[in-house]
Amino acid sequence: MTLTADAHQDTALAVVSALLDAIEHKDPIGLATLMTEDCDKLIPMAPSGRLEDAALFRGKDATLAHMKQLFGAMRAMSFTQREFTVSADGSTVFVQCHGEFVLNSGTDYPNVYVFRFDLREGLIARCTEYFNPVAMAHAKR
């Protein structure tokens, strides 16, 4: 069976939505099922403001380890106001959203996010995450 462009877009949207839901539920097993083995995560905007401090997690194991560390620092996580843009072939999905998080200390951590997800064979092969590092610095005070 050959998928149409619309079917590829629908699949990509479903995979990315499921990944955001798994993050909200702090579900590393759910995340793992949505990633390729060589899935990378790039965070190019470092809180320091220096390009050389960008974070790159290479491979599924490193990406999941990063996510588990993030889960451990958060009491609650929610992505609201999700807006999706899917490429015609379903290989790339952009998401603009708000993050409504609560740190373990009880401090609210609101932020804005833009994600780029690159998919291969219906799984996420790379995630690039952009957020406001100033909002993060204020929450950690």
C-alpha positions in Angstrom: 0.0 0.0 0.0 1.3 3.4 -1.0 0.5 6.4 1.3 -0.7 9.6 -0.3 0.9 12.9 0.7 -2.1 13.6 3.0 -1.6 10.3 4.7 2.1 11.0 5.3 1.2 14.4 6.7 -1.4 12.8 9.0 1.1 10.2 10.2 3.7 12.9 10.9 1.2 15.0 12.8 0.0 11.9 14.9 3.6 11.0 15.7 4.6 14.5 16.8 1.4 14.9 18.8 2.0 11.6 20.5 5.6 12.7 21.4 4.4 15.9 23.0 1.8 14.0 24.9 4.5 11.5 26.1 6.6 14.4 27.3 3.7 15.8 29.2 3.1 12.4 30.9 6.9 12.0 31.5 6.7 8.7 29.6 10.2 7.7 28.4 8.9 4.3 27.1 6.3 6.1 25.0 9.0 8.5 23.7 11.3 5.6 22.8 8.6 4.0 20.6 8.4 7.2 18.5 12.1 7.7 17.8 14.6 6.1 15.4 17.6 4.5 17.0 19.8 7.4 15.7 17.4 10.1 16.9 19.2 13.3 17.8 18.1 16.3 19.8 19.6 19.7 19.3 19.0 22.7 21.5 20.9 25.5 19.7 19.9 28.4 22.0 21.9 27.9 25.1 20.9 29.7 28.4 24.4 31.2 28.4 23.7 33.0 25.1 26.9 31.5 23.6 26.6 29.5 20.4 29.4 27.1 21.6 27.2 26.1 24.5 24.5 24.6 22.3 23.4 21.1 23.4 23.4 18.1 21.1 22.3 14.7 22.3 23.3 12.1 19.7 21.3 8.9 19.4 18.2 7.6 21.1 19.9 6.6 24.4 21.4 10.1 24.8 18.2 11.8 23.9 16.2 9.7 26.3 18.7 10.3 29.1 18.3 14.0 28.5 14.5 13.7 28.6 14.6 11.6 31.8 16.8 14.3 33.5 14.2 16.9 32.4 11.4 14.8 33.7 13.2 14.6 37.1 13.4 18.4 37.3 9.7 19.1 36.6 6.6 18.6 38.8 4.3 19.2 35.9 4.6 19.7 32.1 2.1 20.9 29.6 2.3 22.1 26.0 -0.6 24.5 25.2 -1.6 26.5 22.2 -0.1 24.0 19.9 0.2 25.1 16.2 1.5 22.6 13.7 3.0 23.1 10.2 3.6 19.9 8.3 5.7 19.6 5.1 3.9 18.3 2.0 5.7 15.0 2.2 5.3 14.6 6.0 9.1 14.5 6.6 9.2 17.7 8.7 6.8 19.1 11.3 7.2 22.5 13.0 5.3 23.1 16.3 4.8 26.5 18.0 3.5 26.2 21.5 3.6 27.5 25.0 5.2 25.4 27.8 3.3 25.6 31.1 5.7 23.8 33.4 6.2 23.7 37.2 9.7 23.0 38.6 10.0 20.6 41.5 10.6 23.6 43.7 7.0 24.7 42.9 8.2 27.6 40.7 6.2 28.2 37.6 8.2 28.0 34.4 6.2 29.4 31.5 8.0 29.6 28.1 7.5 29.6 24.4 8.8 26.9 22.1 9.3 26.2 18.5 10.2 22.6 17.6 11.4 21.2 14.3 10.9 17.5 14.0 12.5 15.6 11.1 10.8 12.2 10.5 12.1 9.1 8.7 9.9 6.1 8.1 7.2 7.4 10.4 9.5 8.0 13.4 11.3 11.0 14.7 14.9 11.1 13.6 15.8 14.6 14.9 14.3 17.2 17.2 15.5 20.8 17.2 14.1 22.8 20.2 14.1 26.5 20.4 12.9 28.3 23.5 13.4 31.6 25.4 16.5 31.1 27.5 15.8 34.3 29.5 12.5 32.7 30.7 14.5 29.7 31.9 17.0 31.8 33.7 14.2 33.7 35.5 12.5 30.4 36.6 15.8 29.0 38.0 16.5 32.1 40.3 
